[in-house]
């Protein structure tokens, strides 16, 4: 190890307690982008982050979009070194259901995990504030210990990732010249398992829509009108049930027509990962453990999670939800439905198939409406070549173990957006763990992964400088 890296790593190690304290400040800000009442908090979070970045010596500015602001930072650029674009998001998911949290979601607490490790628990701990902070520690270490980073750096931290990055494309297109880079880096994914770091080579796409069936302008008395008026909740339940057949296959027309199957070599590599289905089920707290696992027949659990498309009902609303009884026929019923997509599927074709399906399954006497939200294609990332080789070396040195190649079932639309607007390929280096629980109650980020992530990022910037 050269003296430059030794000094940088020593700086990271010396700041561990301070890093946890500053990450806690970051996590206390309830930057829930989906909640209009939290718009001020989202803005405050952007301002806090910009101030911390500026404290490292980088230039930082807040760019106001038509929605939530973007934090843009950069160091002094030189023509003789590569340019790296670092992307992350400081907005977080809503914390609901609040009653399921063991500690308040915006009051970070460090405590033992079921595995006996120390972790910080709060909304956004893993997705994505903790992973941003690993990079921030590496950046600060290079700036302080060596007088600057070894690469040209452009950092973009947005406040709308959790609401489909509505204004990011306009931002990227409007600043295309100053955002020119050689490679992008995103840390918003996971290790394969504790002690088994990973480089992600594929992400599923997403279609997310809300279907509503309406019977009347108001709820109706079920004693007076029951038997004469169709119940939209029953009709919607039947419609949703018919979206997936008994073998776990989605029934939308043409849904599987263009799917690209994983290569045999990739599937063989997954088979060598020693995936523990029982531990996976236990970690999720499933009601019947491993026996609860399921999905499309004919595929392994990893294939279902990474390389097969799915349909899920994410929310279901109708009628009276309060205490006691209220005898009504609900005026309407609605469901939020998501489809995870794999390479070869077109999100707009899937939307069209969903619209056709709803029209065909809406009974006379009810009116159907569809409100579309997210639509993003699946992502395939090249894990060959010089940039990926540098990333592999950095992960191995930062975590002390060679990384494995995985796909993930989640969706990160910005990967396609960076490619289409800036022509950038992306390295997906995740520092989270599969049991971190993003989007759910009691989200966490292991402190050892914070340290390992900071070390990895420090190694990465040097490795990319040498490509």
URJO-V426540 format. One record per backbone hydrogen bond with DSSP energy under -0.5 kcal/mol. CO is the residue of the C=O (numbers start at 1). NH is the residue of the N-H. If there is no record, write none. Layout:
# URJO-V426540
<<CO;NH> <CO;NH>>
This chain:
# URJO-V426540
<<2;6> <3;7> <4;8> <5;9> <6;10> <7;11> <8;12> <9;13> <10;14> <11;15> <12;15> <13;16> <15;19> <16;20> <17;21> <18;22> <19;23> <20;24> <21;25> <22;26> <23;27> <24;28> <25;29> <26;29> <28;30> <29;31> <30;32> <31;33> <31;92> <32;35> <34;36> <35;38> <36;39> <38;42> <39;43> <40;44> <41;45> <42;46> <43;47> <44;48> <45;49> <46;50> <47;51> <48;52> <49;53> <50;54> <51;55> <52;56> <53;56> <53;58> <54;57> <59;74> <61;63> <61;72> <62;64> <63;65> <63;70> <70;63> <70;72> <71;157> <72;61> <73;155> <74;59> <78;81> <82;152> <83;182> <83;183> <84;86> <84;154> <85;87> <85;185> <86;156> <87;187> <88;158> <92;33> <97;100> <98;101> <104;107> <105;123> <109;111> <109;121> <111;119> <113;116> <117;113> <118;447> <118;448> <119;111> <119;121> <120;122> <120;445> <121;109> <122;125> <124;129> <124;130> <125;130> <126;128> <128;132> <129;133> <130;134> <131;135> <132;136> <133;137> <134;138> <135;139> <136;140> <137;141> <138;142> <139;143> <140;144> <141;145> <142;146> <142;148> <143;147> <152;84> <153;75> <154;86> <155;73> <156;88> <156;158> <157;71> <158;90> <158;91> <160;163> <160;165> <161;164> <165;168> <165;169> <167;171> <168;172> <169;173> <170;174> <171;175> <173;176> <175;179> <177;180> <183;85> <184;427> <185;87> <186;188> <186;429> <189;432> <193;196> <196;192> <196;193> <197;404> <198;430> <199;406> <200;428> <201;381> <202;408> <203;379> <205;341> <206;376> <207;339> <208;373> <209;337> <210;371> <211;335> <212;369> <213;333> <214;367> <220;329> <221;225> <222;226> <225;228> <225;229> <229;227> <230;232> <231;235> <232;236> <233;237> <234;238> <235;239> <236;240> <237;241> <238;242> <240;243> <241;244> <243;251> <245;248> <247;297> <249;245> <252;255> <254;257> <256;259> <259;261> <263;267> <264;268> <265;269> <266;270> <267;271> <268;272> <269;272> <270;273> <275;277> <276;280> <277;281> <278;282> <279;283> <280;284> <281;285> <281;286> <282;285> <286;289> <288;291> <289;292> <290;293> <296;299> <300;304> <301;305> <302;306> <303;307> <303;308> <310;340> <312;314> <312;338> <315;336> <317;334> <326;328> <327;222> <328;330> <329;220> <330;232> <331;215> <331;216> <332;319> <333;213> <334;317> <335;211> <335;337> <336;314> <336;315> <337;209> <338;312> <339;207> <340;310> <341;205> <342;345> <343;260> <345;347> <346;350> <347;351> <348;352> <349;353> <350;354> <351;355> <352;356> <353;357> <354;358> <355;359> <356;360> <357;361> <358;362> <361;363> <363;366> <367;214> <369;212> <370;372> <371;210> <374;208> <376;206> <379;203> <384;388> <385;389> <386;390> <387;391> <388;392> <389;393> <390;394> <391;395> <392;396> <393;397> <394;398> <395;399> <396;400> <396;401> <404;199> <404;406> <406;201> <406;202> <408;204> <410;204> <412;415> <413;416> <413;417> <414;418> <415;419> <416;420> <417;421> <418;422> <418;424> <419;423> <425;184> <426;428> <427;186> <427;429> <428;200> <428;430> <432;191> <433;436> <436;444> <437;440> <440;443> <443;122> <445;120> <446;450> <447;451> <448;452> <449;453> <450;454> <451;455> <452;456> <453;457> <454;458> <455;459> <456;460> <457;461> <458;462> <459;463> <460;464> <461;465> <462;466> <463;466> <464;467>>
